[in-house]
Amino acid sequence: MRRILIGLPLALIALYVPGWFIGAEVVKGRITDRLQALEQRGYDVSVDTLSVEGFPARFDIALDGYSVTTPRGITGRGEAVRAGSSVFGFVADQRVDIEAIAEQTVDLPGVPPITVRVASADGDVKLAGLTDPRPESGHLVVRDVTLSAPGRPQTEALTVGEARLRQTVPLVRADGTADPGFGGIAVSLESIGLPAGSLPSDTGSSLPDIVERVTAELAVSRPWPARPTTGQLTAWRDAGGLVEVIGFTLAWGDVRLVATGTLSLDAALQPQGRLDASVEGMDQLVQAVAGAAQGGGGLGGLSLGLFGGGGGALTLPLTIAEGRIGLGPVPLARLPTIVWPDD
């Protein structure tokens, strides 16, 4: 009996060790197959080192020195990316941990082109199933984000100290009940540094050049598109697809904005909708945003006359239509046109 008690664990270990390495090769082979499938779809993929780490308790895919360019010309590259799970944890809930401990860069073509740099990131993703790689829910935290135009001075870059993204399926409503018709998305941006010159001194604004916080809590109707392509987005819109803005907040100096409402896509697949917004510091917001957009013209003075000096909170409609954002009668900004990829 004693020999059996001693021998059984040794036998299990003897079976588990080669089993882990066989499993690691299977995981590596599946990732290689997926990369090759991307190349067949027109992606340009390069990976210096692809390995599987984590023996004995985990399977972690490690990418070092990767570069991926999509057919639309979007390029992502970076070092030291890890994605994986415990050996038995993935079978239990299909959750994958993600970590990037070095700088990651994404180049976005356009007019003008934009380069996005992220110092580090971590989070986790729950996949739809053991054999279904589609992300269903999870969260991601990225730190020290920089958006800049290639060749432009660093002072003209937009920075974000920390960005958080959380996705939940199905949506859990405020009363604790699950709503299978919607999925939840929550976004939080902290310490947003505005580019130099965003707030010209002649607008008379006293707002700082750092926005403290922007948050959005959204409920997106399901089934949502597996990929953001023109065909899938059109089908989602035509089926009544909409986004409930459960809560949007802006904290910027003396400005406080809270809004709720609904959004959808118009005929050109651009966002449209209306939110009901409560605003404190309306005059400062108009002077900073609208005044800067008009080169410091008379729009800020107009708001003072309309709102009687802006002493307390105001309730106004926040509208998004035809590529523009407006707050009450004041146009705030023009939105860039989103060009969705074809199917």
C-alpha positions in Angstrom: 0.0 0.0 0.0 2.8 2.4 0.9 4.5 1.8 -2.4 1.2 2.5 -4.2 0.7 5.8 -2.3 4.2 6.9 -3.2 4.2 5.6 -6.7 0.8 7.0 -7.8 1.9 10.7 -7.5 5.2 9.9 -9.2 3.3 8.2 -12.0 0.9 11.2 -12.4 3.9 13.6 -12.5 5.6 11.4 -15.1 2.4 11.6 -17.3 1.8 15.3 -16.7 5.3 16.6 -17.5 5.4 15.3 -21.1 1.6 16.1 -21.4 2.3 19.8 -20.7 5.0 20.0 -23.4 2.8 18.2 -25.9 0.0 20.7 -25.0 2.4 23.6 -25.4 3.2 22.5 -28.9 -0.5 22.2 -29.7 -1.1 25.7 -28.5 1.9 27.0 -30.4 0.6 25.2 -33.6 -2.8 26.8 -33.3 -1.4 30.3 -32.9 0.8 29.7 -35.9 -2.2 28.5 -37.9 -4.1 31.7 -37.0 -1.2 33.9 -38.1 -1.0 32.1 -41.4 -4.8 32.5 -41.8 -4.4 36.3 -41.3 -1.7 36.3 -44.0 -4.1 34.5 -46.4 -6.6 37.3 -45.7 -4.1 40.0 -46.8 -2.4 40.8 -43.5 1.3 41.3 -43.3 2.5 39.4 -40.2 5.9 39.2 -38.7 6.9 37.7 -35.3 10.5 37.5 -34.1 9.8 35.0 -31.3 6.7 32.9 -30.6 6.9 30.7 -27.6 4.7 29.0 -24.9 5.8 29.5 -21.3 4.4 28.9 -17.8 5.4 25.4 -17.0 4.0 23.6 -15.0 0.8 25.4 -14.1 0.0 27.7 -17.0 0.0 28.0 -20.8 1.3 31.6 -21.7 1.8 32.6 -25.3 4.7 35.0 -25.5 5.2 37.3 -28.5 8.5 39.3 -28.8 9.1 41.5 -31.7 5.8 41.4 -33.6 4.4 43.5 -36.4 0.9 43.2 -38.0 -0.3 45.4 -40.9 -4.0 45.1 -42.0 -5.2 45.3 -45.6 -6.3 48.9 -44.7 -2.8 49.9 -43.7 -3.2 49.9 -39.9 0.0 48.7 -38.4 0.6 47.4 -34.8 4.0 46.5 -33.4 5.6 45.9 -30.1 7.5 43.7 -27.7 6.9 41.6 -24.6 3.2 40.6 -25.1 1.9 37.7 -23.0 -1.5 36.0 -23.2 -2.5 32.9 -21.4 -4.3 31.0 -18.6 -3.8 28.4 -15.9 -4.0 24.9 -17.3 -7.3 24.1 -15.6 -8.7 27.6 -15.3 -9.2 28.0 -19.1 -11.2 24.8 -19.2 -13.4 26.1 -16.3 -14.3 29.5 -17.6 -12.4 30.2 -20.9 -10.7 33.3 -19.5 -7.3 34.5 -20.8 -5.0 36.9 -19.1 -3.3 39.6 -21.2 -0.2 41.6 -20.4 2.1 44.0 -22.4 5.1 45.1 -20.3 6.8 47.1 -23.1 5.7 49.9 -25.4 3.1 49.0 -28.1 2.5 51.2 -31.1 -0.3 51.4 -33.6 -0.1 53.5 -36.8 -3.4 54.7 -38.1 -3.5 56.0 -41.7 -5.7 59.0 -42.5 -5.7 62.7 -42.9 -3.7 63.3 -40.8 -2.2 60.0 -39.9 -2.0 59.2 -36.1 0.4 57.2 -34.1 -0.8 55.7 -30.8 1.7 54.6 -28.3 0.9 52.6 -25.1 3.6 52.2 -22.4 2.0 49.1 -20.8 -1.3 47.2 -20.6 -2.9 44.3 -18.8 -6.3 42.7 -18.4 -8.3 39.6 -19.1 -10.8 38.3 -21.7 -13.5 35.6 -21.5 -13.8 33.8 -24.8 -17.2 32.6 -26.1 -16.1 28.9 -25.8 -13.3 26.4 -25.7 -13.1 26.4 -29.5 -14.6 29.9 -30.2 -11.9 32.6 -29.9 -14.4 35.6 -30.0 -14.1 37.8 -26.9 -17.3 37.9 -24.9 -16.4 39.9 -21.8 -13.4 41.2 -20.0 -11.4 44.3 -19.0 -8.3 46.1 -20.2 -6.2 48.8 -18.6 -3.7 50.7 -20.7 -1.3 53.3 -19.2 0.5 56.3 -20.6 -1.2 56.6 -23.9 0.1 59.1 -26.5 -1.7 60.1 -29.7 0.5 62.1 -32.1 0.9 63.0 -35.8 4.1 61.6 -37.3 6.8 64.2 -37.5 5.0 66.7 -35.2 6.4 68.0 -31.9 5.6 66.1 -28.8 3.9 69.2 -27.4 1.2 68.7 -30.0 0.4 65.2 -28.8 -2.8 64.2 -26.9 -2.0 62.1 -23.8 -4.0 59.9 -21.5 -2.6 58.8 -18.1 -4.8 55.7 -17.9 -7.6 54.2 -19.9 -9.9 51.4 -18.7 -12.3 49.4 -20.8 -14.7 46.8 -19.5 -17.2 44.6 -21.4 -19.8 42.4 -19.9 -22.2 40.0 -21.6 -25.0 40.0 -20.8 -25.6 43.5 -19.4 -26.3 43.6 -15.7 -28.9 46.3 -15.0 -28.8 48.7 -12.0 -31.3 46.5 -10.2 -28.9 43.5 -10.5 -30.9 41.6 -13.2 -29.2 40.3 -16.4 -30.5 41.7 -19.7 -29.6 39.2 -22.5 -30.7 41.7 -25.1 -27.8 44.0 -24.4 -24.1 43.9 -23.6 -22.4 46.4 -21.4 -19.3 48.5 -22.2 -17.7 50.9 -19.7 -14.9 53.3 -20.6 -12.9 55.5 -18.3 -10.1 58.0 -19.3 -8.0 59.7 -16.6 -5.7 62.7 -16.9 -6.2 63.6 -20.5 -3.4 66.1 -21.5 -4.6 68.4 -24.3 -2.1 69.4 -27.1 -0.4 72.7 -26.9 -2.6 75.5 -28.4 -5.9 73.6 -27.8 -7.0 76.4 -25.5 -5.9 79.7 -27.1 -5.5 82.4 -24.4 -7.8 84.9 -26.3 -10.8 82.7 -25.6 -10.8 83.9 -22.0 -11.1 80.3 -20.6 -9.6 79.5 -17.2 -9.9 75.7 -17.8 -6.7 73.7 -17.3 -5.0 71.9 -20.2 -5.6 68.6 -18.4 -9.1 67.0 -18.4 -9.4 65.1 -15.2 -11.8 62.4 -16.2 -14.1 61.2 -19.0 -16.3 58.1 -18.4 -19.0 56.4 -20.4 -21.2 53.5 -19.4 -23.0 52.0 -22.5 -25.6 49.3 -23.2 -25.2 47.9 -26.7 -28.1 45.9 -28.2 -27.3 42.3 -29.2 -26.5 40.4 -31.2 -23.7 42.9 -32.0 -21.4 42.6 -35.0 -18.6 40.1 -34.7 -16.5 42.5 -36.7 -17.0 46.3 -37.4 -17.5 46.0 -41.1 -19.9 47.9 -43.3 -22.1 44.8 -44.0 -22.3 43.7 -40.3 -22.9 47.2 -39.0 -25.6 47.8 -41.6 -27.3 44.6 -40.6 -27.1 45.6 -36.9 -28.5 49.1 -37.6 -31.3 47.8 -39.8 -32.3 45.3 -37.1 -32.8 48.2 -34.7 -29.3 48.3 -33.2 -28.9 51.1 -30.7 -26.6 52.2 -27.8 -28.1 53.3 -24.5 -25.8 55.8 -22.9 -26.5 54.9 -19.3 -24.1 57.5 -18.1 -21.6 59.9 -19.6 -19.5 62.2 -17.3 -16.9 64.9 -17.9 -14.8 66.4 -15.1 -12.6 69.3 -16.4 -11.7 72.1 -14.0 -14.9 73.8 -12.9 -16.9 72.0 -15.7 -19.0 69.1 -14.7 -21.2 67.4 -17.3 -23.5 64.4 -16.8 -25.5 63.0 -19.7 -27.8 60.0 -20.6 -29.6 59.1 -23.8 -29.4 56.9 -26.9 -27.2 56.7 -30.0 -27.5 54.8 -33.3 -26.0 54.8 -36.8 -27.3 56.9 -39.6 -27.5 56.0 -43.3 -23.8 56.6 -43.7 -23.0 54.4 -40.6 -22.0 57.5 -38.6 -23.1 58.0 -35.0 -26.2 60.0 -34.3 -28.4 60.6 -31.3 -29.4 62.8 -28.5 -28.5 62.9 -24.8 -29.9 65.0 -22.0 -27.0 66.8 -20.3 -26.7 68.5 -17.0 -23.8 71.0 -17.1 -22.0 73.1 -14.5 -19.6 75.7 -15.8 -21.3 76.1 -19.2 -19.7 79.4 -20.0 -16.2 78.1 -19.4 -16.9 75.1 -21.6 -18.3 77.1 -24.5 -15.4 79.6 -24.2 -12.8 76.9 -24.3 -14.3 74.6 -26.9 -16.5 76.6 -29.2 -14.4 79.8 -28.8 -11.2 77.9 -29.8 -13.0 76.3 -32.7 -14.1 79.7 -34.0 -10.7 81.3 -33.4 -11.9 83.1 -30.3 -14.9 84.7 -32.0 -18.2 85.9 -30.4 -19.6 82.4 -29.6 -18.5 82.6 -26.0 -20.1 86.0 -25.5 -23.3 84.7 -27.1 -23.5 81.9 -24.5 -23.2 84.4 -21.7 -26.2 86.2 -23.0 -28.2 83.1 -23.6 -27.5 81.5 -20.2 -27.4 84.6 -18.0 -23.9 84.2 -16.6 -24.0 80.5 -16.0 -24.2 80.5 -12.2 -25.7 77.0 -11.7 -26.2 73.7 -13.5 -28.1 73.8 -16.8 -30.0 71.0 -18.5 -29.5 71.0 -22.3 -29.7 68.5 -25.2 -26.4 67.1 -26.4 -26.9 66.2 -30.0 -24.8 64.2 -32.4 -25.9 64.5 -36.1 -24.3 64.9 -39.5 -20.8 64.8 -38.1 -21.3 67.5 -35.5 -21.7 67.7 -31.7 -23.8 70.4 -30.3 -24.8 71.4 -26.7 -28.1 73.2 -26.8 -27.7 76.0 -29.4 -23.9 75.9 -29.3 -21.9 73.8 -31.8 -19.0 72.2 -29.9 -17.0 70.2 -32.4 -17.0 68.4 -35.8 -16.5 64.6 -35.6 -14.1 62.8 -38.0 -15.8 60.6 -40.5 -15.4 56.9 -39.5 -14.4 54.8 -42.5 -15.4 51.2 -41.7 -13.7 48.3 -43.5 -15.6 46.3 -46.1 -16.6 42.7 -45.4 
